[in-house]
């Protein structure tokens, strides 16, 4: 299987220059989190192998784990069919969620009720 050179300009960034990015555990397949990337954070991720996002609240690049130590190492990058969403298969060190849970998706909605499905690590 051979491919062409990746050009981030072919992605469909939103009006703010961002693309939603899902982080998935490369081994278990568990969905860990969703965050935003811009072209700079994407290229930095590809160059370093350490996942870097764009923080909308800080308006700055955010290397996952830069303060917590809970880094994400890029294993594989995939682009969806519309080229407007990214999937990063990662090797996660520590919890992915800022609540200290393995995944940000710990709230289950079932029958109109919300249930917390996991405790902080």
Chimera marker file (.cmm) of the C-alpha trace (Angstrom):
<marker_set name="trace">
<marker id="1" x="0.000" y="0.000" z="0.000" r="1" g="1" b="0" radius="0.5"/>
<marker id="2" x="1.502" y="3.309" z="-1.023" r="1" g="1" b="0" radius="0.5"/>
<marker id="3" x="0.134" y="6.766" z="-0.556" r="1" g="1" b="0" radius="0.5"/>
<marker id="4" x="0.645" y="10.374" z="-1.393" r="1" g="1" b="0" radius="0.5"/>
<marker id="5" x="2.288" y="12.992" z="0.818" r="1" g="1" b="0" radius="0.5"/>
<marker id="6" x="-0.061" y="14.320" z="3.521" r="1" g="1" b="0" radius="0.5"/>
<marker id="7" x="-1.006" y="17.964" z="3.102" r="1" g="1" b="0" radius="0.5"/>
<marker id="8" x="-2.893" y="19.479" z="6.061" r="1" g="1" b="0" radius="0.5"/>
<marker id="9" x="-4.349" y="22.107" z="3.701" r="1" g="1" b="0" radius="0.5"/>
<marker id="10" x="-6.615" y="19.350" z="2.337" r="1" g="1" b="0" radius="0.5"/>
<marker id="11" x="-8.418" y="19.149" z="5.700" r="1" g="1" b="0" radius="0.5"/>
<marker id="12" x="-11.668" y="21.036" z="6.251" r="1" g="1" b="0" radius="0.5"/>
<marker id="13" x="-10.934" y="23.261" z="9.230" r="1" g="1" b="0" radius="0.5"/>
<marker id="14" x="-13.845" y="25.226" z="10.717" r="1" g="1" b="0" radius="0.5"/>
<marker id="15" x="-14.153" y="29.015" z="10.598" r="1" g="1" b="0" radius="0.5"/>
<marker id="16" x="-11.745" y="29.244" z="13.559" r="1" g="1" b="0" radius="0.5"/>
<marker id="17" x="-9.127" y="27.109" z="11.802" r="1" g="1" b="0" radius="0.5"/>
<marker id="18" x="-9.862" y="24.069" z="13.982" r="1" g="1" b="0" radius="0.5"/>
<marker id="19" x="-10.709" y="20.434" z="13.381" r="1" g="1" b="0" radius="0.5"/>
<marker id="20" x="-12.246" y="18.099" z="16.003" r="1" g="1" b="0" radius="0.5"/>
<marker id="21" x="-9.870" y="15.337" z="17.038" r="1" g="1" b="0" radius="0.5"/>
<marker id="22" x="-10.740" y="12.120" z="18.835" r="1" g="1" b="0" radius="0.5"/>
<marker id="23" x="-8.079" y="10.366" z="20.914" r="1" g="1" b="0" radius="0.5"/>
<marker id="24" x="-8.470" y="6.590" z="21.076" r="1" g="1" b="0" radius="0.5"/>
<marker id="25" x="-6.325" y="4.108" z="23.004" r="1" g="1" b="0" radius="0.5"/>
<marker id="26" x="-4.272" y="2.318" z="20.346" r="1" g="1" b="0" radius="0.5"/>
<marker id="27" x="-4.375" y="-1.029" z="22.184" r="1" g="1" b="0" radius="0.5"/>
<marker id="28" x="-7.847" y="-1.248" z="23.729" r="1" g="1" b="0" radius="0.5"/>
<marker id="29" x="-9.785" y="0.906" z="21.249" r="1" g="1" b="0" radius="0.5"/>
<marker id="30" x="-11.311" y="2.887" z="24.132" r="1" g="1" b="0" radius="0.5"/>
<marker id="31" x="-12.297" y="6.443" z="23.198" r="1" g="1" b="0" radius="0.5"/>
<marker id="32" x="-10.355" y="8.674" z="25.593" r="1" g="1" b="0" radius="0.5"/>
<marker id="33" x="-11.228" y="12.257" z="24.726" r="1" g="1" b="0" radius="0.5"/>
<marker id="34" x="-12.094" y="14.810" z="22.073" r="1" g="1" b="0" radius="0.5"/>
<marker id="35" x="-10.171" y="18.046" z="21.600" r="1" g="1" b="0" radius="0.5"/>
<marker id="36" x="-9.370" y="20.540" z="18.861" r="1" g="1" b="0" radius="0.5"/>
<marker id="37" x="-6.353" y="20.861" z="16.588" r="1" g="1" b="0" radius="0.5"/>
<marker id="38" x="-5.235" y="23.577" z="14.236" r="1" g="1" b="0" radius="0.5"/>
<marker id="39" x="-2.706" y="23.143" z="11.427" r="1" g="1" b="0" radius="0.5"/>
<marker id="40" x="0.206" y="24.073" z="13.716" r="1" g="1" b="0" radius="0.5"/>
<marker id="41" x="-0.719" y="21.627" z="16.488" r="1" g="1" b="0" radius="0.5"/>
<marker id="42" x="-1.258" y="18.877" z="13.922" r="1" g="1" b="0" radius="0.5"/>
<marker id="43" x="2.131" y="19.420" z="12.306" r="1" g="1" b="0" radius="0.5"/>
<marker id="44" x="3.832" y="19.612" z="15.707" r="1" g="1" b="0" radius="0.5"/>
<marker id="45" x="2.189" y="16.298" z="16.646" r="1" g="1" b="0" radius="0.5"/>
<marker id="46" x="3.395" y="14.664" z="13.449" r="1" g="1" b="0" radius="0.5"/>
<marker id="47" x="6.925" y="16.035" z="13.869" r="1" g="1" b="0" radius="0.5"/>
<marker id="48" x="7.365" y="15.122" z="17.548" r="1" g="1" b="0" radius="0.5"/>
<marker id="49" x="5.101" y="12.093" z="18.001" r="1" g="1" b="0" radius="0.5"/>
<marker id="50" x="3.673" y="13.744" z="21.121" r="1" g="1" b="0" radius="0.5"/>
<marker id="51" x="0.053" y="14.824" z="20.712" r="1" g="1" b="0" radius="0.5"/>
<marker id="52" x="-0.456" y="18.587" z="20.823" r="1" g="1" b="0" radius="0.5"/>
<marker id="53" x="-3.868" y="20.239" z="20.673" r="1" g="1" b="0" radius="0.5"/>
<marker id="54" x="-5.173" y="23.797" z="20.425" r="1" g="1" b="0" radius="0.5"/>
<marker id="55" x="-6.661" y="25.079" z="23.684" r="1" g="1" b="0" radius="0.5"/>
<marker id="56" x="-9.665" y="27.246" z="22.871" r="1" g="1" b="0" radius="0.5"/>
<marker id="57" x="-9.838" y="28.602" z="26.436" r="1" g="1" b="0" radius="0.5"/>
<marker id="58" x="-6.148" y="29.605" z="26.539" r="1" g="1" b="0" radius="0.5"/>
<marker id="59" x="-5.881" y="30.387" z="22.817" r="1" g="1" b="0" radius="0.5"/>
<marker id="60" x="-2.580" y="28.516" z="22.764" r="1" g="1" b="0" radius="0.5"/>
<marker id="61" x="-0.959" y="25.247" z="21.765" r="1" g="1" b="0" radius="0.5"/>
<marker id="62" x="-1.397" y="22.576" z="24.425" r="1" g="1" b="0" radius="0.5"/>
<marker id="63" x="0.903" y="19.548" z="24.504" r="1" g="1" b="0" radius="0.5"/>
<marker id="64" x="-1.207" y="16.919" z="26.249" r="1" g="1" b="0" radius="0.5"/>
<marker id="65" x="0.311" y="16.255" z="29.658" r="1" g="1" b="0" radius="0.5"/>
<marker id="66" x="2.631" y="19.279" z="29.723" r="1" g="1" b="0" radius="0.5"/>
<marker id="67" x="1.597" y="20.013" z="33.323" r="1" g="1" b="0" radius="0.5"/>
<marker id="68" x="0.060" y="16.691" z="34.462" r="1" g="1" b="0" radius="0.5"/>
<marker id="69" x="2.573" y="14.308" z="32.906" r="1" g="1" b="0" radius="0.5"/>
<marker id="70" x="-0.349" y="12.400" z="31.333" r="1" g="1" b="0" radius="0.5"/>
<marker id="71" x="1.029" y="12.520" z="27.808" r="1" g="1" b="0" radius="0.5"/>
<marker id="72" x="-0.287" y="11.018" z="24.614" r="1" g="1" b="0" radius="0.5"/>
<marker id="73" x="2.152" y="9.419" z="22.199" r="1" g="1" b="0" radius="0.5"/>
<marker id="74" x="0.878" y="9.258" z="18.620" r="1" g="1" b="0" radius="0.5"/>
<marker id="75" x="0.653" y="5.746" z="17.222" r="1" g="1" b="0" radius="0.5"/>
<marker id="76" x="-1.532" y="6.399" z="14.174" r="1" g="1" b="0" radius="0.5"/>
<marker id="77" x="-3.415" y="9.277" z="12.553" r="1" g="1" b="0" radius="0.5"/>
<marker id="78" x="-6.584" y="8.743" z="10.560" r="1" g="1" b="0" radius="0.5"/>
<marker id="79" x="-8.740" y="11.238" z="8.667" r="1" g="1" b="0" radius="0.5"/>
<marker id="80" x="-12.478" y="10.746" z="8.230" r="1" g="1" b="0" radius="0.5"/>
<marker id="81" x="-14.118" y="10.517" z="4.797" r="1" g="1" b="0" radius="0.5"/>
<marker id="82" x="-15.184" y="14.182" z="4.767" r="1" g="1" b="0" radius="0.5"/>
<marker id="83" x="-11.704" y="15.290" z="5.919" r="1" g="1" b="0" radius="0.5"/>
<marker id="84" x="-13.283" y="17.321" z="8.734" r="1" g="1" b="0" radius="0.5"/>
<marker id="85" x="-12.449" y="15.138" z="11.744" r="1" g="1" b="0" radius="0.5"/>
<marker id="86" x="-9.291" y="13.380" z="12.938" r="1" g="1" b="0" radius="0.5"/>
<marker id="87" x="-8.783" y="10.158" z="14.859" r="1" g="1" b="0" radius="0.5"/>
<marker id="88" x="-5.537" y="9.859" z="16.817" r="1" g="1" b="0" radius="0.5"/>
<marker id="89" x="-4.686" y="6.389" z="18.037" r="1" g="1" b="0" radius="0.5"/>
<marker id="90" x="-2.480" y="7.052" z="21.030" r="1" g="1" b="0" radius="0.5"/>
<marker id="91" x="-0.454" y="5.482" z="23.783" r="1" g="1" b="0" radius="0.5"/>
<marker id="92" x="-1.832" y="7.223" z="26.875" r="1" g="1" b="0" radius="0.5"/>
<marker id="93" x="0.252" y="7.721" z="30.021" r="1" g="1" b="0" radius="0.5"/>
<marker id="94" x="-2.045" y="8.138" z="33.029" r="1" g="1" b="0" radius="0.5"/>
<marker id="95" x="-5.620" y="9.391" z="32.778" r="1" g="1" b="0" radius="0.5"/>
<marker id="96" x="-6.733" y="11.254" z="29.658" r="1" g="1" b="0" radius="0.5"/>
<marker id="97" x="-9.421" y="13.330" z="31.381" r="1" g="1" b="0" radius="0.5"/>
<marker id="98" x="-8.716" y="16.411" z="33.492" r="1" g="1" b="0" radius="0.5"/>
<marker id="99" x="-10.989" y="14.802" z="36.142" r="1" g="1" b="0" radius="0.5"/>
<marker id="100" x="-8.310" y="12.094" z="36.515" r="1" g="1" b="0" radius="0.5"/>
<marker id="101" x="-10.462" y="9.456" z="34.825" r="1" g="1" b="0" radius="0.5"/>
<marker id="102" x="-9.124" y="7.193" z="32.085" r="1" g="1" b="0" radius="0.5"/>
<marker id="103" x="-11.648" y="8.618" z="29.585" r="1" g="1" b="0" radius="0.5"/>
<marker id="104" x="-13.639" y="11.846" z="29.360" r="1" g="1" b="0" radius="0.5"/>
<marker id="105" x="-16.674" y="9.764" z="28.366" r="1" g="1" b="0" radius="0.5"/>
<marker id="106" x="-17.606" y="8.476" z="31.824" r="1" g="1" b="0" radius="0.5"/>
<marker id="107" x="-21.202" y="9.761" z="32.016" r="1" g="1" b="0" radius="0.5"/>
<marker id="108" x="-23.829" y="7.313" z="30.754" r="1" g="1" b="0" radius="0.5"/>
<marker id="109" x="-27.293" y="8.573" z="29.818" r="1" g="1" b="0" radius="0.5"/>
<marker id="110" x="-29.828" y="5.756" z="30.014" r="1" g="1" b="0" radius="0.5"/>
<marker id="111" x="-33.597" y="6.115" z="30.258" r="1" g="1" b="0" radius="0.5"/>
<marker id="112" x="-33.264" y="9.846" z="30.848" r="1" g="1" b="0" radius="0.5"/>
<marker id="113" x="-30.938" y="9.399" z="33.842" r="1" g="1" b="0" radius="0.5"/>
<marker id="114" x="-27.224" y="10.159" z="34.059" r="1" g="1" b="0" radius="0.5"/>
<marker id="115" x="-24.856" y="7.725" z="35.752" r="1" g="1" b="0" radius="0.5"/>
<marker id="116" x="-21.158" y="8.211" z="36.451" r="1" g="1" b="0" radius="0.5"/>
<marker id="117" x="-19.520" y="4.992" z="35.247" r="1" g="1" b="0" radius="0.5"/>
<marker id="118" x="-15.981" y="5.360" z="36.594" r="1" g="1" b="0" radius="0.5"/>
<marker id="119" x="-14.129" y="6.855" z="39.526" r="1" g="1" b="0" radius="0.5"/>
<marker id="120" x="-11.003" y="8.984" z="39.197" r="1" g="1" b="0" radius="0.5"/>
<marker id="121" x="-7.812" y="6.936" z="38.919" r="1" g="1" b="0" radius="0.5"/>
<link id1="1" id2="2" r="1" g="1" b="0" radius="0.2"/>
<link id1="2" id2="3" r="1" g="1" b="0" radius="0.2"/>
<link id1="3" id2="4" r="1" g="1" b="0" radius="0.2"/>
<link id1="4" id2="5" r="1" g="1" b="0" radius="0.2"/>
<link id1="5" id2="6" r="1" g="1" b="0" radius="0.2"/>
<link id1="6" id2="7" r="1" g="1" b="0" radius="0.2"/>
<link id1="7" id2="8" r="1" g="1" b="0" radius="0.2"/>
<link id1="8" id2="9" r="1" g="1" b="0" radius="0.2"/>
<link id1="9" id2="10" r="1" g="1" b="0" radius="0.2"/>
<link id1="10" id2="11" r="1" g="1" b="0" radius="0.2"/>
<link id1="11" id2="12" r="1" g="1" b="0" radius="0.2"/>
<link id1="12" id2="13" r="1" g="1" b="0" radius="0.2"/>
<link id1="13" id2="14" r="1" g="1" b="0" radius="0.2"/>
<link id1="14" id2="15" r="1" g="1" b="0" radius="0.2"/>
<link id1="15" id2="16" r="1" g="1" b="0" radius="0.2"/>
<link id1="16" id2="17" r="1" g="1" b="0" radius="0.2"/>
<link id1="17" id2="18" r="1" g="1" b="0" radius="0.2"/>
<link id1="18" id2="19" r="1" g="1" b="0" radius="0.2"/>
<link id1="19" id2="20" r="1" g="1" b="0" radius="0.2"/>
<link id1="20" id2="21" r="1" g="1" b="0" radius="0.2"/>
<link id1="21" id2="22" r="1" g="1" b="0" radius="0.2"/>
<link id1="22" id2="23" r="1" g="1" b="0" radius="0.2"/>
<link id1="23" id2="24" r="1" g="1" b="0" radius="0.2"/>
<link id1="24" id2="25" r="1" g="1" b="0" radius="0.2"/>
<link id1="25" id2="26" r="1" g="1" b="0" radius="0.2"/>
<link id1="26" id2="27" r="1" g="1" b="0" radius="0.2"/>
<link id1="27" id2="28" r="1" g="1" b="0" radius="0.2"/>
<link id1="28" id2="29" r="1" g="1" b="0" radius="0.2"/>
<link id1="29" id2="30" r="1" g="1" b="0" radius="0.2"/>
<link id1="30" id2="31" r="1" g="1" b="0" radius="0.2"/>
<link id1="31" id2="32" r="1" g="1" b="0" radius="0.2"/>
<link id1="32" id2="33" r="1" g="1" b="0" radius="0.2"/>
<link id1="33" id2="34" r="1" g="1" b="0" radius="0.2"/>
<link id1="34" id2="35" r="1" g="1" b="0" radius="0.2"/>
<link id1="35" id2="36" r="1" g="1" b="0" radius="0.2"/>
<link id1="36" id2="37" r="1" g="1" b="0" radius="0.2"/>
<link id1="37" id2="38" r="1" g="1" b="0" radius="0.2"/>
<link id1="38" id2="39" r="1" g="1" b="0" radius="0.2"/>
<link id1="39" id2="40" r="1" g="1" b="0" radius="0.2"/>
<link id1="40" id2="41" r="1" g="1" b="0" radius="0.2"/>
<link id1="41" id2="42" r="1" g="1" b="0" radius="0.2"/>
<link id1="42" id2="43" r="1" g="1" b="0" radius="0.2"/>
<link id1="43" id2="44" r="1" g="1" b="0" radius="0.2"/>
<link id1="44" id2="45" r="1" g="1" b="0" radius="0.2"/>
<link id1="45" id2="46" r="1" g="1" b="0" radius="0.2"/>
<link id1="46" id2="47" r="1" g="1" b="0" radius="0.2"/>
<link id1="47" id2="48" r="1" g="1" b="0" radius="0.2"/>
<link id1="48" id2="49" r="1" g="1" b="0" radius="0.2"/>
<link id1="49" id2="50" r="1" g="1" b="0" radius="0.2"/>
<link id1="50" id2="51" r="1" g="1" b="0" radius="0.2"/>
<link id1="51" id2="52" r="1" g="1" b="0" radius="0.2"/>
<link id1="52" id2="53" r="1" g="1" b="0" radius="0.2"/>
<link id1="53" id2="54" r="1" g="1" b="0" radius="0.2"/>
<link id1="54" id2="55" r="1" g="1" b="0" radius="0.2"/>
<link id1="55" id2="56" r="1" g="1" b="0" radius="0.2"/>
<link id1="56" id2="57" r="1" g="1" b="0" radius="0.2"/>
<link id1="57" id2="58" r="1" g="1" b="0" radius="0.2"/>
<link id1="58" id2="59" r="1" g="1" b="0" radius="0.2"/>
<link id1="59" id2="60" r="1" g="1" b="0" radius="0.2"/>
<link id1="60" id2="61" r="1" g="1" b="0" radius="0.2"/>
<link id1="61" id2="62" r="1" g="1" b="0" radius="0.2"/>
<link id1="62" id2="63" r="1" g="1" b="0" radius="0.2"/>
<link id1="63" id2="64" r="1" g="1" b="0" radius="0.2"/>
<link id1="64" id2="65" r="1" g="1" b="0" radius="0.2"/>
<link id1="65" id2="66" r="1" g="1" b="0" radius="0.2"/>
<link id1="66" id2="67" r="1" g="1" b="0" radius="0.2"/>
<link id1="67" id2="68" r="1" g="1" b="0" radius="0.2"/>
<link id1="68" id2="69" r="1" g="1" b="0" radius="0.2"/>
<link id1="69" id2="70" r="1" g="1" b="0" radius="0.2"/>
<link id1="70" id2="71" r="1" g="1" b="0" radius="0.2"/>
<link id1="71" id2="72" r="1" g="1" b="0" radius="0.2"/>
<link id1="72" id2="73" r="1" g="1" b="0" radius="0.2"/>
<link id1="73" id2="74" r="1" g="1" b="0" radius="0.2"/>
<link id1="74" id2="75" r="1" g="1" b="0" radius="0.2"/>
<link id1="75" id2="76" r="1" g="1" b="0" radius="0.2"/>
<link id1="76" id2="77" r="1" g="1" b="0" radius="0.2"/>
<link id1="77" id2="78" r="1" g="1" b="0" radius="0.2"/>
<link id1="78" id2="79" r="1" g="1" b="0" radius="0.2"/>
<link id1="79" id2="80" r="1" g="1" b="0" radius="0.2"/>
<link id1="80" id2="81" r="1" g="1" b="0" radius="0.2"/>
<link id1="81" id2="82" r="1" g="1" b="0" radius="0.2"/>
<link id1="82" id2="83" r="1" g="1" b="0" radius="0.2"/>
<link id1="83" id2="84" r="1" g="1" b="0" radius="0.2"/>
<link id1="84" id2="85" r="1" g="1" b="0" radius="0.2"/>
<link id1="85" id2="86" r="1" g="1" b="0" radius="0.2"/>
<link id1="86" id2="87" r="1" g="1" b="0" radius="0.2"/>
<link id1="87" id2="88" r="1" g="1" b="0" radius="0.2"/>
<link id1="88" id2="89" r="1" g="1" b="0" radius="0.2"/>
<link id1="89" id2="90" r="1" g="1" b="0" radius="0.2"/>
<link id1="90" id2="91" r="1" g="1" b="0" radius="0.2"/>
<link id1="91" id2="92" r="1" g="1" b="0" radius="0.2"/>
<link id1="92" id2="93" r="1" g="1" b="0" radius="0.2"/>
<link id1="93" id2="94" r="1" g="1" b="0" radius="0.2"/>
<link id1="94" id2="95" r="1" g="1" b="0" radius="0.2"/>
<link id1="95" id2="96" r="1" g="1" b="0" radius="0.2"/>
<link id1="96" id2="97" r="1" g="1" b="0" radius="0.2"/>
<link id1="97" id2="98" r="1" g="1" b="0" radius="0.2"/>
<link id1="98" id2="99" r="1" g="1" b="0" radius="0.2"/>
<link id1="99" id2="100" r="1" g="1" b="0" radius="0.2"/>
<link id1="100" id2="101" r="1" g="1" b="0" radius="0.2"/>
<link id1="101" id2="102" r="1" g="1" b="0" radius="0.2"/>
<link id1="102" id2="103" r="1" g="1" b="0" radius="0.2"/>
<link id1="103" id2="104" r="1" g="1" b="0" radius="0.2"/>
<link id1="104" id2="105" r="1" g="1" b="0" radius="0.2"/>
<link id1="105" id2="106" r="1" g="1" b="0" radius="0.2"/>
<link id1="106" id2="107" r="1" g="1" b="0" radius="0.2"/>
<link id1="107" id2="108" r="1" g="1" b="0" radius="0.2"/>
<link id1="108" id2="109" r="1" g="1" b="0" radius="0.2"/>
<link id1="109" id2="110" r="1" g="1" b="0" radius="0.2"/>
<link id1="110" id2="111" r="1" g="1" b="0" radius="0.2"/>
<link id1="111" id2="112" r="1" g="1" b="0" radius="0.2"/>
<link id1="112" id2="113" r="1" g="1" b="0" radius="0.2"/>
<link id1="113" id2="114" r="1" g="1" b="0" radius="0.2"/>
<link id1="114" id2="115" r="1" g="1" b="0" radius="0.2"/>
<link id1="115" id2="116" r="1" g="1" b="0" radius="0.2"/>
<link id1="116" id2="117" r="1" g="1" b="0" radius="0.2"/>
<link id1="117" id2="118" r="1" g="1" b="0" radius="0.2"/>
<link id1="118" id2="119" r="1" g="1" b="0" radius="0.2"/>
<link id1="119" id2="120" r="1" g="1" b="0" radius="0.2"/>
<link id1="120" id2="121" r="1" g="1" b="0" radius="0.2"/>
</marker_set>
